[in-house]
Amino acid sequence: MRYPTWIRQHLAALRAVLVLTVLLGVAYPLAVFAVGQIPGLKHHADGSYVSLHGRTVGSALIGQSFTDSDGNPLKQYFQSRPSNAGDGYDPTATSASNLGPEDIVDTLPDPKLVAAGKEDENAEQSLLTQVCGRSKAVGELEGVSGARPFCTPGGVGAVLAVFGHRTADGTVPHPTRVVSLNEEQGVVKAPFIAAYKGVPVELAKYGEDYARGLVVPIKGGAPAEPAVPADAVTASGSGLDPHISPAYASLQVNRVAKARGMTPAEVRRLVADNTDGRDLGFMGERRVNVLKLNIALDRTHPVRG
């Protein structure tokens, strides 16, 4: 019996759905699960959990913070790199900031809310200010200079809006007005530089539009290679990176050693023991697993409460 064309088409679609459901909805997941149970792979497939004193404390594949209830870094632990995943290292909200290198101007908060100790939900820090603020905080924690190019001493992006006649090459050789875009009147007392090309620099006023000004980042006198490494001030693409660079780990050695009553040499040995080389000897960079390193510290030199 020959069915009408429309019935044959529907039957063919139904057969395709059934076949693909069996292959992709049953057979493939079961095959992946079976491969994950192979010895040597099972630990990774199960989440690479790490335990301390019989209690699961995290995963070697997912970073986490080592802070107190107020979000302050615990000095006895190595600190992870920043995270933009949810409220930080949230595996259900893995993400990056999606901000690029040209994101250098902040959306300033209402100074009245700041004075009242409240948060302005409409305010937004640029990527540059986030990096500057993190660098300043890490520098203060580790006892080194947190200065970076294009950052103010106060930890925001050193960016000016320069007003005046623009020449053909887009510059303003003779400014008539200059505003520090990321330093707000009523929040800071004075701009990071007093004058630019002989013109006094003003603090930005909340709600004022500076779009007509030429945006000029100021490099300043900070070293080209800051004391605070890049991974200490930038979040990873996933927001879940469990590793830091050997340079960032080295920066934290003295603080951790002092907090635990260890010698720096003892801490460096543990850092070396928890440093992974390049994948296959040539891919990526050397890296330190922060969770494993902190667990090694707790096992060998626990903090006396």
C-alpha positions in Angstrom: 0.0 0.0 0.0 1.5 3.3 -1.0 0.9 6.1 1.5 0.4 9.8 0.5 3.5 11.9 0.2 2.8 13.8 3.4 2.4 10.6 5.5 5.7 9.2 4.1 7.5 12.4 5.0 6.2 12.3 8.5 7.1 8.7 8.9 10.6 9.4 7.7 11.0 12.3 10.2 9.7 10.0 13.0 12.3 7.3 12.1 15.0 9.9 12.0 14.0 11.2 15.5 13.9 7.6 16.9 17.4 6.7 15.4 19.0 9.9 16.6 17.4 9.6 20.0 18.9 6.1 20.4 22.3 7.1 19.1 22.8 10.6 20.7 20.4 10.3 23.7 21.3 6.8 24.9 24.3 5.2 23.1 26.6 8.2 23.0 26.1 9.2 26.7 26.6 5.6 27.8 29.8 5.3 25.7 31.2 8.6 27.2 30.3 7.4 30.7 32.0 4.0 30.1 35.2 5.7 28.9 35.2 7.9 32.0 35.3 4.8 34.2 38.5 3.6 32.7 41.3 3.4 35.4 43.3 6.6 35.1 40.4 8.6 33.8 37.8 7.9 36.5 39.2 10.5 39.0 39.0 13.2 36.4 35.5 12.2 35.3 34.3 12.2 38.8 35.4 15.8 39.3 39.0 15.6 40.5 38.0 16.2 44.1 40.7 17.0 46.6 40.4 15.9 50.3 42.0 17.1 53.5 41.6 15.0 56.7 38.9 12.9 55.1 36.8 15.9 54.0 36.4 17.0 50.4 37.6 20.6 50.2 37.4 21.3 46.5 38.3 20.3 43.0 41.8 20.4 41.5 40.1 21.7 38.3 38.1 24.6 39.7 39.6 27.6 41.5 38.2 29.0 44.7 38.8 31.9 47.0 40.7 31.9 50.2 39.2 34.8 52.1 37.4 35.5 55.4 33.7 36.2 55.8 34.2 39.8 54.8 36.1 38.9 51.6 39.5 39.8 53.0 42.4 37.6 51.9 43.6 35.0 54.5 47.3 35.8 54.9 48.2 32.1 55.7 47.0 31.0 52.3 48.1 31.6 48.7 45.5 33.7 46.9 43.9 32.7 43.6 43.6 34.9 40.5 40.4 37.1 40.3 37.2 35.5 39.1 34.2 37.0 37.3 32.1 33.8 37.5 29.0 34.8 39.5 30.2 36.1 42.8 33.5 34.4 42.2 34.4 30.9 41.2 30.8 29.9 40.8 30.8 26.8 38.5 27.1 27.4 37.6 27.9 30.9 36.3 31.2 30.4 34.5 32.0 33.6 32.6 34.4 36.4 31.8 33.8 40.1 32.0 33.7 40.5 28.2 35.5 43.8 28.6 38.3 44.6 26.1 41.5 46.6 26.3 39.7 49.8 25.1 37.4 49.7 28.1 39.1 52.5 30.1 36.3 54.9 31.2 34.2 54.2 34.3 30.6 54.9 34.8 30.8 56.9 38.0 28.6 56.3 41.1 26.3 58.9 42.7 28.5 60.6 45.3 25.4 60.9 47.6 25.1 57.1 47.7 28.8 56.7 48.2 28.7 59.1 51.2 25.8 57.2 52.7 27.7 53.9 52.4 25.4 52.6 49.7 26.1 51.0 46.3 25.1 52.7 43.1 23.8 49.8 40.9 24.2 52.0 37.8 28.0 52.5 38.4 30.4 50.4 36.5 34.2 50.1 36.7 36.1 49.8 33.4 38.5 47.0 32.8 41.4 49.4 33.3 40.1 50.5 36.7 39.5 46.9 37.8 43.1 46.0 36.9 44.4 49.1 38.7 42.4 48.5 41.8 43.4 44.9 42.0 47.1 45.8 41.5 46.9 48.3 44.3 45.3 45.8 46.7 47.8 43.0 45.9 50.7 45.4 46.3 49.5 46.4 49.7 48.9 42.8 50.8 52.3 41.6 49.6 54.3 44.7 50.7 55.4 45.7 47.1 54.5 48.5 44.8 51.2 48.0 43.1 51.9 50.7 40.5 51.1 49.9 36.9 51.2 52.0 33.7 48.0 54.0 33.1 46.9 53.7 36.7 46.6 56.4 39.3 48.1 56.0 42.8 44.5 55.7 44.1 43.9 52.6 42.0 41.8 53.8 39.1 42.5 54.3 35.4 44.6 57.3 34.7 42.4 58.7 31.8 41.8 62.3 30.8 39.1 64.0 28.7 40.9 66.8 26.8 38.7 69.6 25.3 39.8 72.0 22.6 40.3 72.3 18.9 41.4 69.0 17.3 43.9 69.0 14.5 43.8 66.8 11.4 45.7 64.0 13.2 43.1 63.9 16.0 45.2 65.5 18.7 44.4 68.6 20.9 47.7 70.5 21.0 46.2 73.5 22.9 43.6 72.2 25.4 41.0 74.6 26.9 39.8 72.2 29.6 41.0 68.8 31.0 39.0 66.4 33.2 40.2 63.2 35.0 37.4 60.9 33.9 37.7 58.2 36.6 38.3 60.4 39.6 35.0 61.8 40.9 34.5 65.1 42.7 33.3 64.4 46.2 35.0 61.0 46.2 38.7 61.9 45.8 40.3 65.2 46.9 42.5 65.9 44.0 43.3 64.6 40.5 46.3 62.3 40.0 48.0 65.1 38.0 47.6 68.8 38.7 47.9 70.0 35.1 48.0 68.7 31.5 49.8 70.8 28.9 49.6 73.8 31.2 45.8 73.4 31.8 44.6 72.5 35.4 43.0 69.1 35.6 39.5 68.9 37.0 37.8 66.1 38.8 34.8 64.5 37.0 31.4 65.6 38.1 28.6 63.0 38.5 26.1 63.2 35.7 28.2 65.5 33.4 28.7 64.4 29.8 32.4 64.4 28.7 31.8 62.6 25.4 33.0 65.6 23.3 36.5 65.4 24.9 39.4 63.5 23.5 40.0 60.5 25.7 43.7 60.4 26.6 45.2 57.6 28.8 48.3 58.7 30.8 51.0 56.1 31.1 52.7 57.7 34.1 56.1 56.7 35.6 55.3 53.1 36.7 57.7 50.4 35.5 56.8 48.7 32.2 57.1 45.3 34.1 55.1 45.9 37.3 55.9 44.0 40.6 52.4 42.5 40.5 52.0 39.9 37.7 49.2 40.1 35.2 47.4 37.0 36.4 47.0 38.6 39.8 44.9 41.4 38.3 43.0 39.8 35.5 40.3 37.1 35.5 40.5 34.0 33.3 38.1 33.4 30.4 36.1 30.8 32.4 36.4 32.5 35.8 37.3 29.1 37.2 41.1 28.9 36.7 42.6 26.8 39.5 46.1 27.9 38.7 48.4 31.0 39.2 51.7 31.7 37.6 55.0 30.9 39.3 55.6 34.6 39.4 52.4 35.3 41.4 53.2 32.4 43.7 56.7 33.7 44.3 55.2 37.1 45.2 53.2 35.5 48.0 55.9 33.4 49.5 57.1 35.8 52.2 53.6 36.6 53.4 52.6 33.0 53.8 55.9 32.1 55.4 55.4 34.8 58.0 51.8 33.9 58.7 52.7 30.2 59.3 56.0 30.6 61.1 57.9 29.0 58.2 61.0 30.0 56.4 60.6 31.3 52.8 62.8 28.4 51.6 60.3 25.9 53.1 57.4 27.6 51.3 59.3 27.7 48.0 59.9 24.0 48.2 56.1 23.4 48.5 55.5 25.8 45.6 57.9 23.8 43.5 56.2 20.5 44.5 52.9 21.9 43.3 54.1 23.5 40.1 53.0 21.8 36.8 55.1 22.0 33.7 53.9 22.7 30.2 51.5 20.2 28.7 53.4 17.6 26.6 56.5 19.7 27.3 55.6 22.6 25.0 52.0 23.7 25.3 51.0 26.5 27.7 53.0 27.8 30.6 54.2 26.5 33.9 51.5 26.9 36.6 50.8 26.4 40.3 47.6 24.7 41.5 46.5 27.0 44.4 44.2 24.5 46.2 46.8 21.7 46.2 49.5 24.1 47.4 47.3 25.4 50.3 46.4 21.8 51.3 50.1 20.9 51.3 50.7 23.9 53.6 47.9 22.8 56.0 49.2 19.2 56.1 52.9 20.1 56.8 52.6 23.4 58.7 49.1 23.9 60.0 48.2 27.3 61.4 48.0 27.3 65.2 44.7 29.0 66.2 
